[in-house]
Amino acid sequence: MSTTITPSVLTGEDLVTMPDDGIERDIIRGQLRERPMTRRNRRHSRTTANLARLLGLWLQNQPPLRGELLCGDAAFRLKADPETTVGIDVAYISQERSAQTADAAFLIEGPPVLAVEVLSPNDAHQDIVDKIALYLETGVAVVWIADPELRTVTVHRNDSEPVLYSASQELRGDPELPGFRVKVADLFSR
């Protein structure tokens, strides 16, 4: 569960200067949110690696000007006013956003096309629901919630109801990730 702290003025750049003290921090709608470091188990790490690998293979087969894949709690400033800065497990950004962001930049300015959150054992339901709403309201085109324990992926878009895919089904990325197709079971396999 996260704790909300109301600072005087806090920016994404301020997050860089904060200590690496076992506390995860985001700025949501201008408020600092702190929570204990997420405990990621093997299933979480394996799922994140599989997602990055499979999305990377898809990306390699795209035409030039194909965008960029990021993982490992990539830092995004989703919105500047009020400041909204988060880390995303796996994200795909457009070529335009990639070209606008220096390689050494800490923050990627603006939302990704795809945000993937891989559930961890200590994730609170309400925190995930809030994150989905935040991503969609700030312009993320599609959000995937991968659950390694249940071996499911739930796809969220602004214009439709969420769709749940089980391990026996195929996940497709169209229209945001044209041609991306994968068996959901492959996201969770060893």
N, C-alpha and C positions, 0 to 999 in steps of 0.2 A: 504494500500500500504506500502511496506517495504522500508526502507532506508538502503543503503549500506555504511558501514564505513570501511576504510582500516586501520587496526591496524598494529603495528610493528610485533608482534607475539602474537597470541591469541590461547588458547587451550580450550577444553571442560571443563577442571578443572577451568579455569578462569571464566566460566559462573556461577559456584557455588558461587564465591565470589562477584558477581555483586549484586547491591541492588535490593530488591523486590519493584520496584518503578512504577509498572503499565506498564512497557515496556516488550514486549516479545522479546527474543533474540535467534538467531540461528547463527551458523557459517557455511557458505556455501562456499565451495571451498576456505577456508582460509580467507574469509571476514565476518566480523560481520554484521549481518542484524538485524535491530531493527524496531519494529512496535508497534503501540499502542496495549494494551492488547485487545485480541479478546473478543467481547461482545457475550457471549453465552446465548441464550434464552432457554426456556423450551424445545422446540423441539430438540435443539442440545443436551442438557443434557439427555433427555429421550432416544434419539437415541443412544447415547454413552452407556448409561446404558443397553439398550436392546441388543445392539451388544455384550457387555461384558457378559451379562447373557447367551445369546444364544450360543456364542462361548465357554463359560465356561461349559455349559451342554454338548456340543460336546466333549470338551477336557476331561471331566470326563469319557466319554465312550470309550476313546482311550486306547490302551494297555499301559503297563508301558513304561517308557522312552518317554513320550508324549510331552515334551516341556512345555511352560509356556505362559500364557496370561497376558498382561500388559495393563494398561490404565491410563488416566489422564496425558497426555503429557509425557509419558515415554521418558527419555533422551537416545538417541542413538548416538554414534560416528560411523557414517556410513563409514567414511574413515579417516585415520590419515594424509595422505599427498596428497593433501592439507587437512587440518583439516576441517571436515564436521560433525557438531553436530546439531541435531534437536530434537524437541519433537514431539511425534506421539500420536494421540488421543487414538487409540487402536492398539496393536501389538501382534502378536504371534511369539514367538522365539522357535527355535529347542531345543531339549533336550541338545545337545552339547553346544549351546550358553548359555543356562541356567546354565549348570554345570560349565562353565568357568567364570561365573559372581557371585561375592560375593553378598549376600543379601543386604549388606550395601552400595554397589557400587552406585554412582550417575549415571555413564554412563554405558550403555551396549555397549561393543565393537563389532562392526560389524552390519550388517543389519539384520532385522527380516525376517522371511519367509513371513509374511503378515503385511502390513501397511494399516491402515484404517484412513482416514481423514473424519471427519464429518463437512460438510460445516456450517459455521456461517454466520449470516446476513452481516457482514462486510468483508468477504473474497473477495479478488480481484481475478478475473479470471486468470490473468497472474501469480499471486503468486501460485495458485493451479496447473496450467500447469507446472510451474517451479518445484514445489515440486514433481509432478508425474515423470517428467524426471529425477530429482535428485535421487529419490528412485530407479527407474529402472536401472540407470547407476551405482549405487553403490551396486547392487546385491539383492535388495528386489525382491523376486520371484513374488509376486502379490500385487497389490495396489487396494484398494476399495475406491471409493469416494462416500460417502453417502450424499444425498441431502434431508434433512428432509422437506424442503418446497415442492419439486416436488415429494417426496416419490419415489426416484430412487436410484439405486446403479450402478455405472459405474466401471467395472473391467478392469484393465490395466495389461498387461504382456508384456515382451520384445519381445516375438515371435509371437504376433498377434495384430490385431486391437482391440481397446477398445470395450467392449460389455456393452450396457445399459440394465438394468433390471428395469422394472416398478413394481408398487405395486401388479399388478395382476400376476406376474411371480414368479418363484422359483429361488433363488440364490443357486448355488452349489459351494463347495470349492475345488473340485477335480481338479488337482491332489495334490495340496499343502496341503489341509485340507481334507484328504480322508473321504468320507461319510458325510461331512457337507452339510446339505440341510435345507433351511428355506424359508418360504414365505416372499418375500420382504416386504409386508404389515406389518408383525410381527416386523420388525425392527423399525417401526415408530408408532406402536400402543401404546395406553395408558394402 
